[in-house]
Amino acid sequence: MKNNSMFKLGSLASFLSALFLLAYLIGGALRPEAQNSADINAYLLSLADNSTFTMLLFWSGAFYGLFAIAVVMSTSDLVRKANEGLVRWTSTLAIIGYAVAMIWYFALQQANPTLAAGYAQADETTRAAVALIGPFSLDPQFWMSYGLTGLWFIVMNWLANRSDKLPRFLTYLGMIAGIASWLVVAGSSLGNAGLETAGFVLSSISLIIWYVWTGSVLRQLEDQKE
């Protein structure tokens, strides 16, 4: 019998990853516009006034990273025999990327509201110094949280496509998600907000669908016997 425990874990983690990624998007869409702004002054003053949806974004981002790690572990096993070295390397990089995102968001949920509360009560000199430094960031250009995970999505789904381990259109969707993740990196690195936003929207939508679909596939594999 196959090691169905990994399929069971992967299926549950996939559904939870989709749920928390959706919650992350909702938090970003519903929080005040100033909290989506690059203006540090407007961001911190707005956050000090109302942090509800930004906190939803932070907590959802942290738990998304947590469960996405389990998805990497379980789905990588499907294609390990196709190219074990490449799978081990890229899956390790993806775990690092998701771990960075998880740590970052767990830190942000405590650090940024505290910073915002102090900023709102500070004098102009202190505000200028805080604005110069900016909020805490572990991955300012998303090379780890989007770049490393995007690389894994491209490689894993390409191998799954070649070895028929996942439905063909699911693998295409996964590769699109990986490429779109790199658009986020490119847009952020080049200072192109339009490219970054397009990559973020495309990757988020394709990832949610990919997680739900993959969760269903892994659920089916869980019940199969050799």
Backbone torsions as a table, in degrees:
resi	resn	phi	psi	omega
1	MET	NA	144.8	179.8
2	LYS	-68.1	161.3	176.9
3	ASN	-76.5	81.8	-173.1
4	ASN	-71.1	-14.3	179.5
5	SER	-62.6	-36.0	178.1
6	MET	-69.8	-37.9	176.9
7	PHE	-65.2	-40.5	179.8
8	LYS	-64.7	-45.8	177.3
9	LEU	-61.5	-45.6	-178.3
10	GLY	-63.7	-38.6	-180.0
11	SER	-64.7	-49.7	179.6
12	LEU	-62.6	-43.9	-179.2
13	ALA	-64.5	-35.1	179.3
14	SER	-64.8	-45.9	179.1
15	PHE	-64.2	-41.4	179.8
16	LEU	-68.7	-35.2	176.2
17	SER	-62.1	-43.2	177.7
18	ALA	-62.5	-41.9	-178.4
19	LEU	-64.2	-47.2	-177.6
20	PHE	-72.6	-31.2	175.7
21	LEU	-67.8	-38.1	176.0
22	LEU	-64.2	-42.9	178.1
23	ALA	-62.6	-36.8	177.0
24	TYR	-60.4	-45.1	179.7
25	LEU	-65.6	-39.8	179.2
26	ILE	-63.3	-43.3	177.8
27	GLY	-60.0	-42.5	179.3
28	GLY	-67.9	-34.5	-177.8
29	ALA	-77.1	-32.0	-173.2
30	LEU	-96.3	-15.0	179.7
31	ARG	-71.0	157.5	-178.9
32	PRO	-53.9	145.9	-176.6
33	GLU	-56.1	-34.6	-179.2
34	ALA	-62.2	-26.1	-179.0
35	GLN	-82.9	-4.3	170.8
36	ASN	-103.9	5.4	-174.4
37	SER	-90.1	154.1	174.6
38	ALA	-82.6	-4.8	178.6
39	ASP	-77.0	107.1	-175.6
40	ILE	-61.3	-40.8	-179.8
41	ASN	-61.1	-49.7	-179.8
42	ALA	-64.3	-39.7	-179.6
43	TYR	-61.4	-50.8	-175.2
44	LEU	-69.1	-39.7	178.4
45	LEU	-65.7	-40.2	178.2
46	SER	-67.2	-41.2	179.8
47	LEU	-64.6	-37.9	177.7
48	ALA	-64.6	-31.0	-179.1
49	ASP	-80.0	-38.6	-177.0
50	ASN	-157.3	109.6	-176.5
51	SER	-109.7	8.5	-171.2
52	THR	-54.5	-56.2	-174.1
53	PHE	-78.4	-27.0	173.9
54	THR	-68.5	-36.0	175.6
55	MET	-66.2	-36.4	174.6
56	LEU	-61.2	-42.5	178.1
57	LEU	-62.1	-47.3	-178.5
58	PHE	-62.1	-49.5	-177.7
59	TRP	-66.5	-38.9	178.7
60	SER	-65.5	-41.6	177.5
61	GLY	-61.0	-39.4	179.8
62	ALA	-66.1	-47.0	-178.6
63	PHE	-73.4	-28.1	173.4
64	TYR	-61.2	-47.4	177.9
65	GLY	-60.4	-39.7	-179.1
66	LEU	-60.5	-48.6	-176.9
67	PHE	-79.9	-28.1	177.5
68	ALA	-63.4	-31.0	176.6
69	ILE	-60.3	-41.6	178.0
70	ALA	-65.3	-34.3	177.3
71	VAL	-65.5	-43.0	178.3
72	VAL	-58.8	-46.2	-177.5
73	MET	-63.5	-43.7	-174.8
74	SER	-76.9	-40.9	-177.8
75	THR	-78.3	-27.1	176.7
76	SER	-62.7	-31.8	179.2
77	ASP	-62.4	-26.5	-178.9
78	LEU	-66.2	-32.0	-173.4
79	VAL	-115.9	9.2	-175.3
80	ARG	-58.4	-38.4	-177.7
81	LYS	-70.5	-21.3	-179.1
82	ALA	-68.7	-37.0	177.5
83	ASN	-166.2	84.8	-170.9
84	GLU	-60.6	-41.2	-178.9
85	GLY	-62.4	-47.4	-179.5
86	LEU	-65.2	-40.3	-179.9
87	VAL	-65.6	-44.5	179.8
88	ARG	-62.2	-43.1	-178.5
89	TRP	-64.5	-53.9	-175.4
90	THR	-69.8	-33.9	178.2
91	SER	-68.6	-36.2	175.8
92	THR	-64.8	-42.1	177.2
93	LEU	-62.4	-40.6	179.7
94	ALA	-64.6	-41.7	177.9
95	ILE	-61.6	-41.2	176.0
96	ILE	-60.5	-45.3	-179.2
97	GLY	-60.8	-46.3	179.6
98	TYR	-69.3	-34.4	177.5
99	ALA	-64.6	-40.8	177.0
100	VAL	-61.0	-46.0	179.0
101	ALA	-61.5	-43.7	-179.4
102	MET	-61.4	-48.6	179.4
103	ILE	-62.8	-42.3	-179.3
104	TRP	-58.4	-50.1	-176.9
105	TYR	-72.0	-34.5	174.1
106	PHE	-61.8	-37.8	178.1
107	ALA	-70.8	-40.9	-177.2
108	LEU	-62.1	-36.3	-176.7
109	GLN	-64.3	-20.8	176.2
110	GLN	-101.1	-41.4	-172.0
111	ALA	-72.1	-47.6	-172.3
112	ASN	-69.5	-43.4	175.9
113	PRO	-61.7	-36.8	177.7
114	THR	-65.3	-43.9	177.6
115	LEU	-62.0	-42.8	-178.3
116	ALA	-64.7	-41.0	179.7
117	ALA	-63.5	-42.2	177.8
118	GLY	-68.0	-37.6	-179.5
119	TYR	-64.3	-39.8	-177.7
120	ALA	-64.4	-26.6	-178.2
121	GLN	-99.9	-2.7	-174.1
122	ALA	-82.5	163.3	175.5
123	ASP	-82.1	175.3	-174.0
124	GLU	-65.2	-35.6	179.9
125	THR	-64.7	-44.9	178.8
126	THR	-65.0	-41.4	179.1
127	ARG	-61.4	-40.2	179.9
128	ALA	-64.0	-38.8	178.9
129	ALA	-67.6	-43.1	179.0
130	VAL	-64.3	-42.6	179.9
131	ALA	-63.1	-33.2	179.5
132	LEU	-67.5	-40.0	-179.4
133	ILE	-77.3	-43.7	-179.6
134	GLY	84.2	168.3	178.5
135	PRO	-65.2	159.8	179.8
136	PHE	-61.9	136.4	178.1
137	SER	-147.4	127.9	175.4
138	LEU	-89.6	-22.1	-172.5
139	ASP	-145.2	67.4	-170.1
140	PRO	-61.3	-29.2	179.9
141	GLN	-111.4	11.2	171.7
142	PHE	65.2	24.3	179.7
143	TRP	-63.8	-33.1	-178.8
144	MET	-90.1	-52.4	-174.6
145	SER	-68.0	-30.3	177.2
146	TYR	-110.6	-40.3	-177.0
147	GLY	-66.6	-53.8	-177.9
148	LEU	-66.7	-41.0	179.1
149	THR	-70.2	-36.4	177.7
150	GLY	-63.1	-38.5	177.1
151	LEU	-60.8	-43.9	178.3
152	TRP	-62.2	-42.8	179.7
153	PHE	-60.2	-42.1	179.8
154	ILE	-64.7	-49.6	-176.5
155	VAL	-66.4	-49.3	-176.1
156	MET	-62.2	-44.1	-178.5
157	ASN	-73.6	-30.4	174.5
158	TRP	-65.0	-44.4	178.3
159	LEU	-67.5	-38.0	178.3
160	ALA	-65.3	-34.9	177.5
161	ASN	-67.0	-44.7	-178.9
162	ARG	-66.5	-34.0	-175.7
163	SER	-101.5	5.7	178.9
164	ASP	55.4	40.7	179.5
165	LYS	-89.2	-19.7	177.2
166	LEU	-135.3	157.5	176.4
167	PRO	-53.7	140.4	-172.5
168	ARG	-58.3	-44.6	-178.3
169	PHE	-69.9	-27.3	174.6
170	LEU	-65.8	-41.2	178.4
171	THR	-67.2	-37.0	176.0
172	TYR	-61.4	-42.9	180.0
173	LEU	-63.3	-39.9	178.2
174	GLY	-64.4	-39.9	177.8
175	MET	-67.6	-36.6	175.9
176	ILE	-62.3	-42.0	178.5
177	ALA	-61.6	-40.8	179.2
178	GLY	-65.8	-43.7	178.6
179	ILE	-65.0	-42.0	179.5
180	ALA	-63.6	-33.7	176.9
181	SER	-61.9	-36.6	178.4
182	TRP	-73.3	-22.5	173.4
183	LEU	-66.9	-34.8	176.2
184	VAL	-62.3	-45.8	179.1
185	VAL	-61.7	-46.6	-178.7
186	ALA	-62.9	-46.0	-179.7
187	GLY	-62.0	-42.5	179.6
188	SER	-67.3	-42.3	-177.6
189	SER	-68.4	-34.0	-177.9
190	LEU	-91.8	-3.3	-177.9
191	GLY	71.2	26.7	-179.8
192	ASN	-102.6	95.8	-175.6
193	ALA	-63.8	-34.4	179.7
194	GLY	-64.5	-44.5	179.0
195	LEU	-66.0	-41.6	178.9
196	GLU	-61.9	-45.2	-179.7
197	THR	-65.0	-42.5	179.6
198	ALA	-61.8	-43.4	178.4
199	GLY	-64.1	-40.0	-179.6
200	PHE	-64.4	-47.1	-178.7
201	VAL	-64.8	-47.3	-178.6
202	LEU	-64.7	-43.5	-179.2
203	SER	-66.7	-41.4	-177.7
204	SER	-63.8	-46.6	-179.1
205	ILE	-65.2	-46.8	-178.8
206	SER	-66.5	-34.7	179.3
207	LEU	-67.8	-42.8	179.3
208	ILE	-59.5	-46.4	178.8
209	ILE	-63.9	-42.2	-179.0
210	TRP	-62.2	-43.0	-179.9
211	TYR	-64.1	-44.8	-179.7
212	VAL	-64.1	-45.9	179.9
213	TRP	-63.9	-45.2	179.5
214	THR	-63.9	-39.1	176.5
215	GLY	-59.4	-39.4	178.3
216	SER	-67.2	-41.4	179.2
217	VAL	-63.8	-45.3	-179.7
218	LEU	-66.1	-32.7	175.9
219	ARG	-63.3	-39.9	177.9
220	GLN	-67.5	-41.1	179.4
221	LEU	-65.6	-29.4	-179.8
222	GLU	-58.8	-34.0	-175.6
223	ASP	-91.8	-4.8	-178.2
224	GLN	-85.7	149.7	176.2
225	LYS	-116.1	153.8	176.6
226	GLU	-72.9	NA	NA
